[in-house]
Amino acid sequence: MAYFHRREENTPDPERLFHQPVDLYAPDDEEDEDLPRTEAEEHLRRRLIHFRFLASMGDFLGVIVGALVILLLIALLISLVHWVKNDMEQSFTLLQHLR
């Protein structure tokens, strides 16, 4: 077993970041659909939908920003290649005129 998998016996458990576990999977809405939901269940369902929407929007915006960064880097790389090409042409022209 690798060293970093070992756990000392006197080491306390790490503290939890969230007091309630976050469940990203929606409860089965098909079960007991005809029964009215309690206020706590409805609040939990709305929070779940809200955080799913925020997670989806974060993923979408991350993909858009990533694509824009990739396009910007491609444009910078093309600009660099053109600059190097033009600089080499000028340098060789200057060296030929010095002879």
Rosetta constraint file for C-alpha pairs under 8 A:
AtomPair CA 1 CA 5 HARMONIC 6.88 0.50
AtomPair CA 1 CA 6 HARMONIC 7.65 0.50
AtomPair CA 2 CA 6 HARMONIC 7.14 0.50
AtomPair CA 7 CA 11 HARMONIC 7.31 0.50
AtomPair CA 18 CA 22 HARMONIC 7.97 0.50
AtomPair CA 23 CA 48 HARMONIC 7.93 0.50
AtomPair CA 24 CA 48 HARMONIC 7.09 0.50
AtomPair CA 24 CA 52 HARMONIC 7.26 0.50
AtomPair CA 26 CA 45 HARMONIC 7.60 0.50
AtomPair CA 26 CA 48 HARMONIC 7.06 0.50
AtomPair CA 29 CA 33 HARMONIC 6.30 0.50
AtomPair CA 37 CA 41 HARMONIC 5.91 0.50
AtomPair CA 37 CA 42 HARMONIC 6.03 0.50
AtomPair CA 38 CA 42 HARMONIC 6.17 0.50
AtomPair CA 39 CA 43 HARMONIC 6.05 0.50
AtomPair CA 40 CA 44 HARMONIC 6.07 0.50
AtomPair CA 41 CA 45 HARMONIC 6.06 0.50
AtomPair CA 42 CA 46 HARMONIC 6.14 0.50
AtomPair CA 43 CA 47 HARMONIC 6.13 0.50
AtomPair CA 44 CA 48 HARMONIC 6.07 0.50
AtomPair CA 45 CA 49 HARMONIC 6.23 0.50
AtomPair CA 46 CA 50 HARMONIC 6.04 0.50
AtomPair CA 47 CA 51 HARMONIC 6.08 0.50
AtomPair CA 48 CA 52 HARMONIC 6.08 0.50
AtomPair CA 49 CA 53 HARMONIC 6.15 0.50
AtomPair CA 50 CA 54 HARMONIC 6.29 0.50
AtomPair CA 51 CA 55 HARMONIC 6.02 0.50
AtomPair CA 52 CA 56 HARMONIC 6.10 0.50
AtomPair CA 53 CA 57 HARMONIC 6.12 0.50
AtomPair CA 54 CA 58 HARMONIC 6.03 0.50
AtomPair CA 55 CA 59 HARMONIC 6.22 0.50
AtomPair CA 56 CA 60 HARMONIC 6.15 0.50
AtomPair CA 57 CA 61 HARMONIC 6.01 0.50
AtomPair CA 58 CA 62 HARMONIC 5.94 0.50
AtomPair CA 59 CA 63 HARMONIC 6.26 0.50
AtomPair CA 60 CA 64 HARMONIC 6.35 0.50
AtomPair CA 61 CA 65 HARMONIC 6.02 0.50
AtomPair CA 62 CA 66 HARMONIC 5.92 0.50
AtomPair CA 63 CA 67 HARMONIC 6.10 0.50
AtomPair CA 64 CA 68 HARMONIC 6.27 0.50
AtomPair CA 65 CA 69 HARMONIC 6.14 0.50
AtomPair CA 66 CA 70 HARMONIC 6.18 0.50
AtomPair CA 67 CA 71 HARMONIC 6.23 0.50
AtomPair CA 68 CA 72 HARMONIC 6.12 0.50
AtomPair CA 69 CA 73 HARMONIC 6.14 0.50
AtomPair CA 70 CA 74 HARMONIC 6.18 0.50
AtomPair CA 71 CA 75 HARMONIC 6.19 0.50
AtomPair CA 72 CA 76 HARMONIC 6.21 0.50
AtomPair CA 73 CA 77 HARMONIC 6.09 0.50
AtomPair CA 74 CA 78 HARMONIC 6.17 0.50
AtomPair CA 75 CA 79 HARMONIC 6.11 0.50
AtomPair CA 76 CA 80 HARMONIC 6.11 0.50
AtomPair CA 77 CA 81 HARMONIC 6.23 0.50
AtomPair CA 78 CA 82 HARMONIC 6.26 0.50
AtomPair CA 79 CA 83 HARMONIC 6.10 0.50
AtomPair CA 80 CA 84 HARMONIC 6.11 0.50
AtomPair CA 81 CA 85 HARMONIC 6.12 0.50
AtomPair CA 82 CA 86 HARMONIC 6.11 0.50
AtomPair CA 83 CA 87 HARMONIC 5.97 0.50
AtomPair CA 84 CA 88 HARMONIC 6.03 0.50
AtomPair CA 85 CA 89 HARMONIC 6.26 0.50
AtomPair CA 86 CA 90 HARMONIC 6.23 0.50
AtomPair CA 87 CA 91 HARMONIC 6.05 0.50
AtomPair CA 88 CA 92 HARMONIC 6.08 0.50
AtomPair CA 89 CA 93 HARMONIC 6.07 0.50
AtomPair CA 90 CA 94 HARMONIC 6.04 0.50
AtomPair CA 91 CA 95 HARMONIC 6.18 0.50
AtomPair CA 92 CA 96 HARMONIC 6.13 0.50
AtomPair CA 93 CA 97 HARMONIC 6.34 0.50
AtomPair CA 94 CA 98 HARMONIC 6.36 0.50
AtomPair CA 95 CA 99 HARMONIC 6.88 0.50
